[in-house]
Every structure is written in C-alpha cells, then in structure tokens.
C-alpha cells in the first residue's frame, strides 16, 4: 500500500507479483499518510485536502469521508482492536460505530475513558 502526490492510494499485490491491485481516487490533494486496520478490512488515509478517508481494503471502494480537520492530515494510526483510529492534531475517531470524533488531545488533555 502506498500514498502518492498524484492524489491516490495504491494497493499492491506484494510480495507475490508486485502488481497494482487497486487505485483509490477521490482526493483533491496529495496523500500524506496511509494505515491499514489490523483486521485488514479497511484502509484509512490522510490528505492535503484536510480530509480523512476510509476505504474498503478488498474492493477499493470509498466508504467514508471525514472532514473535521482544518489543515492537512500528516499521520494516521489504527488501534489494535479496530475500534479507533487517530489522525494528527490529535483527534480520536470511533471506527466501530458512528465514525464521530470522540476526543481531541493536546499536551494538557487525556484520551477518553
């Protein structure tokens, strides 16, 4: 899996053939960060168009666009239980339910419950 300045996320058939399996399109900006969920079902990506997008890893279909950032998203990580992901600034998202932002962290705050 790779992100690119051509506004795409690419999924590769590595290491078997190295061929491109899917090209994920839909952004108006460069891809800065890409993460795959531990269960391999979803890809989460951050872009210079201030969005976070969730994709179906097996089909390449865009599932959700999250637009709560006010600037480029440079980092993404998914929790080991697939319930949350974090995007920089830091926002914590509920990946298992409403897909709402459930918390924000600064140097003086703590993660929710």
ZAVOKOL-655038 format. One record per residue (C-alpha): residue number from 1; chain; x, y, z. Coordinates in Angstrom, 2 decimals. Layout:
<rec><num>NUM</num><cadena>A</cadena><px>X</px><py>Y</py><pz>Z</pz></rec>
...
//
This chain:
<rec><num>1</num><cadena>A</cadena><px>0.00</px><py>0.00</py><pz>0.00</pz></rec>
<rec><num>2</num><cadena>A</cadena><px>1.30</px><py>3.45</py><pz>-0.82</pz></rec>
<rec><num>3</num><cadena>A</cadena><px>0.20</px><py>7.06</py><pz>-0.84</pz></rec>
<rec><num>4</num><cadena>A</cadena><px>1.25</px><py>9.47</py><pz>-3.53</pz></rec>
<rec><num>5</num><cadena>A</cadena><px>1.43</px><py>13.10</py><pz>-4.54</pz></rec>
<rec><num>6</num><cadena>A</cadena><px>-0.73</px><py>12.17</py><pz>-7.56</pz></rec>
<rec><num>7</num><cadena>A</cadena><px>-3.73</px><py>12.22</py><pz>-5.14</pz></rec>
<rec><num>8</num><cadena>A</cadena><px>-4.10</px><py>8.42</py><pz>-4.99</pz></rec>
<rec><num>9</num><cadena>A</cadena><px>-3.66</px><py>5.49</py><pz>-2.63</pz></rec>
<rec><num>10</num><cadena>A</cadena><px>-2.42</px><py>2.35</py><pz>-4.34</pz></rec>
<rec><num>11</num><cadena>A</cadena><px>-2.80</px><py>-1.24</py><pz>-3.14</pz></rec>
<rec><num>12</num><cadena>A</cadena><px>-0.20</px><py>-3.68</py><pz>-4.43</pz></rec>
<rec><num>13</num><cadena>A</cadena><px>-0.17</px><py>-7.48</py><pz>-4.70</pz></rec>
<rec><num>14</num><cadena>A</cadena><px>3.08</px><py>-7.73</py><pz>-2.84</pz></rec>
<rec><num>15</num><cadena>A</cadena><px>5.08</px><py>-9.81</py><pz>-2.38</pz></rec>
<rec><num>16</num><cadena>A</cadena><px>3.53</px><py>-12.30</py><pz>-4.82</pz></rec>
<rec><num>17</num><cadena>A</cadena><px>3.61</px><py>-10.31</py><pz>-8.06</pz></rec>
<rec><num>18</num><cadena>A</cadena><px>4.15</px><py>-6.67</py><pz>-7.14</pz></rec>
<rec><num>19</num><cadena>A</cadena><px>1.30</px><py>-5.74</py><pz>-9.46</pz></rec>
<rec><num>20</num><cadena>A</cadena><px>-1.13</px><py>-2.95</py><pz>-8.69</pz></rec>
<rec><num>21</num><cadena>A</cadena><px>-4.43</px><py>-4.28</py><pz>-7.32</pz></rec>
<rec><num>22</num><cadena>A</cadena><px>-6.45</px><py>-1.08</py><pz>-6.72</pz></rec>
<rec><num>23</num><cadena>A</cadena><px>-6.01</px><py>2.65</py><pz>-7.24</pz></rec>
<rec><num>24</num><cadena>A</cadena><px>-8.07</px><py>4.62</py><pz>-4.75</pz></rec>
<rec><num>25</num><cadena>A</cadena><px>-9.14</px><py>8.00</py><pz>-6.13</pz></rec>
<rec><num>26</num><cadena>A</cadena><px>-11.27</px><py>10.80</py><pz>-4.78</pz></rec>
<rec><num>27</num><cadena>A</cadena><px>-8.94</px><py>13.36</py><pz>-3.29</pz></rec>
<rec><num>28</num><cadena>A</cadena><px>-8.04</px><py>16.80</py><pz>-4.46</pz></rec>
<rec><num>29</num><cadena>A</cadena><px>-4.70</px><py>16.74</py><pz>-2.68</pz></rec>
<rec><num>30</num><cadena>A</cadena><px>-1.57</px><py>14.74</py><pz>-2.00</pz></rec>
<rec><num>31</num><cadena>A</cadena><px>-1.68</px><py>11.62</py><pz>0.17</pz></rec>
<rec><num>32</num><cadena>A</cadena><px>0.43</px><py>12.15</py><pz>3.29</pz></rec>
<rec><num>33</num><cadena>A</cadena><px>-0.46</px><py>9.12</py><pz>5.40</pz></rec>
<rec><num>34</num><cadena>A</cadena><px>-1.95</px><py>5.65</py><pz>4.95</pz></rec>
<rec><num>35</num><cadena>A</cadena><px>-2.74</px><py>2.92</py><pz>7.50</pz></rec>
<rec><num>36</num><cadena>A</cadena><px>-4.44</px><py>-0.45</py><pz>7.27</pz></rec>
<rec><num>37</num><cadena>A</cadena><px>-6.68</px><py>-1.76</py><pz>10.04</pz></rec>
<rec><num>38</num><cadena>A</cadena><px>-5.29</px><py>-4.76</py><pz>11.96</pz></rec>
<rec><num>39</num><cadena>A</cadena><px>-8.14</px><py>-6.92</py><pz>10.61</pz></rec>
<rec><num>40</num><cadena>A</cadena><px>-7.12</px><py>-5.89</py><pz>7.04</pz></rec>
<rec><num>41</num><cadena>A</cadena><px>-10.68</px><py>-4.78</py><pz>6.22</pz></rec>
<rec><num>42</num><cadena>A</cadena><px>-10.12</px><py>-1.02</py><pz>5.94</pz></rec>
<rec><num>43</num><cadena>A</cadena><px>-7.59</px><py>1.50</py><pz>4.77</pz></rec>
<rec><num>44</num><cadena>A</cadena><px>-7.53</px><py>4.92</py><pz>6.40</pz></rec>
<rec><num>45</num><cadena>A</cadena><px>-5.78</px><py>7.78</py><pz>4.62</pz></rec>
<rec><num>46</num><cadena>A</cadena><px>-4.90</px><py>11.40</py><pz>5.37</pz></rec>
<rec><num>47</num><cadena>A</cadena><px>-4.60</px><py>14.07</py><pz>2.70</pz></rec>
<rec><num>48</num><cadena>A</cadena><px>-3.56</px><py>17.62</py><pz>2.00</pz></rec>
<rec><num>49</num><cadena>A</cadena><px>-7.22</px><py>18.39</py><pz>1.22</pz></rec>
<rec><num>50</num><cadena>A</cadena><px>-7.88</px><py>18.32</py><pz>5.02</pz></rec>
<rec><num>51</num><cadena>A</cadena><px>-9.81</px><py>15.03</py><pz>4.88</pz></rec>
<rec><num>52</num><cadena>A</cadena><px>-9.51</px><py>11.55</py><pz>6.30</pz></rec>
<rec><num>53</num><cadena>A</cadena><px>-10.96</px><py>8.82</py><pz>4.12</pz></rec>
<rec><num>54</num><cadena>A</cadena><px>-11.89</px><py>5.23</py><pz>4.92</pz></rec>
<rec><num>55</num><cadena>A</cadena><px>-11.74</px><py>2.65</py><pz>2.14</pz></rec>
<rec><num>56</num><cadena>A</cadena><px>-12.77</px><py>-0.98</py><pz>1.83</pz></rec>
<rec><num>57</num><cadena>A</cadena><px>-9.43</px><py>-2.79</py><pz>1.51</pz></rec>
<rec><num>58</num><cadena>A</cadena><px>-10.77</px><py>-5.67</py><pz>-0.58</pz></rec>
<rec><num>59</num><cadena>A</cadena><px>-12.73</px><py>-3.64</py><pz>-3.15</pz></rec>
<rec><num>60</num><cadena>A</cadena><px>-11.06</px><py>-0.23</py><pz>-3.04</pz></rec>
<rec><num>61</num><cadena>A</cadena><px>-14.45</px><py>1.43</py><pz>-2.50</pz></rec>
<rec><num>62</num><cadena>A</cadena><px>-14.50</px><py>4.71</py><pz>-0.59</pz></rec>
<rec><num>63</num><cadena>A</cadena><px>-16.70</px><py>4.16</py><pz>2.49</pz></rec>
<rec><num>64</num><cadena>A</cadena><px>-16.48</px><py>7.45</py><pz>4.41</pz></rec>
<rec><num>65</num><cadena>A</cadena><px>-15.04</px><py>10.97</py><pz>4.14</pz></rec>
<rec><num>66</num><cadena>A</cadena><px>-14.31</px><py>12.72</py><pz>7.45</pz></rec>
<rec><num>67</num><cadena>A</cadena><px>-13.91</px><py>16.48</py><pz>7.24</pz></rec>
<rec><num>68</num><cadena>A</cadena><px>-13.18</px><py>17.74</py><pz>10.74</pz></rec>
<rec><num>69</num><cadena>A</cadena><px>-9.59</px><py>18.77</py><pz>10.07</pz></rec>
<rec><num>70</num><cadena>A</cadena><px>-8.79</px><py>22.36</py><pz>9.21</pz></rec>
<rec><num>71</num><cadena>A</cadena><px>-5.40</px><py>21.56</py><pz>7.70</pz></rec>
<rec><num>72</num><cadena>A</cadena><px>-3.53</px><py>18.72</py><pz>6.02</pz></rec>
<rec><num>73</num><cadena>A</cadena><px>-3.54</px><py>15.31</py><pz>7.74</pz></rec>
<rec><num>74</num><cadena>A</cadena><px>0.02</px><py>14.02</py><pz>8.08</pz></rec>
<rec><num>75</num><cadena>A</cadena><px>-0.40</px><py>10.91</py><pz>10.21</pz></rec>
<rec><num>76</num><cadena>A</cadena><px>-2.93</px><py>8.11</py><pz>10.76</pz></rec>
<rec><num>77</num><cadena>A</cadena><px>-2.87</px><py>5.08</py><pz>13.08</pz></rec>
<rec><num>78</num><cadena>A</cadena><px>-5.50</px><py>2.39</py><pz>13.81</pz></rec>
<rec><num>79</num><cadena>A</cadena><px>-5.97</px><py>0.86</py><pz>17.26</pz></rec>
<rec><num>80</num><cadena>A</cadena><px>-5.18</px><py>-2.86</py><pz>17.63</pz></rec>
<rec><num>81</num><cadena>A</cadena><px>-8.87</px><py>-3.65</py><pz>18.31</pz></rec>
<rec><num>82</num><cadena>A</cadena><px>-10.03</px><py>-1.76</py><pz>15.14</pz></rec>
<rec><num>83</num><cadena>A</cadena><px>-12.35</px><py>0.42</py><pz>17.27</pz></rec>
<rec><num>84</num><cadena>A</cadena><px>-10.49</px><py>3.72</py><pz>16.90</pz></rec>
<rec><num>85</num><cadena>A</cadena><px>-8.07</px><py>5.50</py><pz>14.71</pz></rec>
<rec><num>86</num><cadena>A</cadena><px>-6.14</px><py>8.65</py><pz>15.37</pz></rec>
<rec><num>87</num><cadena>A</cadena><px>-5.27</px><py>11.40</py><pz>12.97</pz></rec>
<rec><num>88</num><cadena>A</cadena><px>-2.84</px><py>14.16</py><pz>13.71</pz></rec>
<rec><num>89</num><cadena>A</cadena><px>-3.65</px><py>17.21</py><pz>15.76</pz></rec>
<rec><num>90</num><cadena>A</cadena><px>-4.62</px><py>14.57</py><pz>17.55</pz></rec>
<rec><num>91</num><cadena>A</cadena><px>-8.22</px><py>13.50</py><pz>17.04</pz></rec>
<rec><num>92</num><cadena>A</cadena><px>-9.55</px><py>10.11</py><pz>18.15</pz></rec>
<rec><num>93</num><cadena>A</cadena><px>-12.29</px><py>8.63</py><pz>15.95</pz></rec>
<rec><num>94</num><cadena>A</cadena><px>-14.82</px><py>5.91</py><pz>16.68</pz></rec>
<rec><num>95</num><cadena>A</cadena><px>-14.18</px><py>3.46</py><pz>13.84</pz></rec>
<rec><num>96</num><cadena>A</cadena><px>-16.64</px><py>0.83</py><pz>15.07</pz></rec>
<rec><num>97</num><cadena>A</cadena><px>-19.79</px><py>2.92</py><pz>15.35</pz></rec>
<rec><num>98</num><cadena>A</cadena><px>-20.81</px><py>6.43</py><pz>14.46</pz></rec>
<rec><num>99</num><cadena>A</cadena><px>-17.46</px><py>7.45</py><pz>12.92</pz></rec>
<rec><num>100</num><cadena>A</cadena><px>-17.66</px><py>10.58</py><pz>15.04</pz></rec>
<rec><num>101</num><cadena>A</cadena><px>-14.72</px><py>12.33</py><pz>16.59</pz></rec>
<rec><num>102</num><cadena>A</cadena><px>-14.73</px><py>11.11</py><pz>20.21</pz></rec>
<rec><num>103</num><cadena>A</cadena><px>-11.81</px><py>13.10</py><pz>21.54</pz></rec>
<rec><num>104</num><cadena>A</cadena><px>-9.04</px><py>15.56</py><pz>20.87</pz></rec>
<rec><num>105</num><cadena>A</cadena><px>-5.70</px><py>15.66</py><pz>22.59</pz></rec>
<rec><num>106</num><cadena>A</cadena><px>-3.35</px><py>18.47</py><pz>23.37</pz></rec>
<rec><num>107</num><cadena>A</cadena><px>-0.42</px><py>18.41</py><pz>25.75</pz></rec>
<rec><num>108</num><cadena>A</cadena><px>-2.83</px><py>19.01</py><pz>28.65</pz></rec>
<rec><num>109</num><cadena>A</cadena><px>-5.64</px><py>16.56</py><pz>27.77</pz></rec>
<rec><num>110</num><cadena>A</cadena><px>-6.14</px><py>12.81</py><pz>28.17</pz></rec>
<rec><num>111</num><cadena>A</cadena><px>-7.76</px><py>10.25</py><pz>25.90</pz></rec>
<rec><num>112</num><cadena>A</cadena><px>-11.42</px><py>9.40</py><pz>26.58</pz></rec>
<rec><num>113</num><cadena>A</cadena><px>-12.36</px><py>6.66</py><pz>29.06</pz></rec>
//
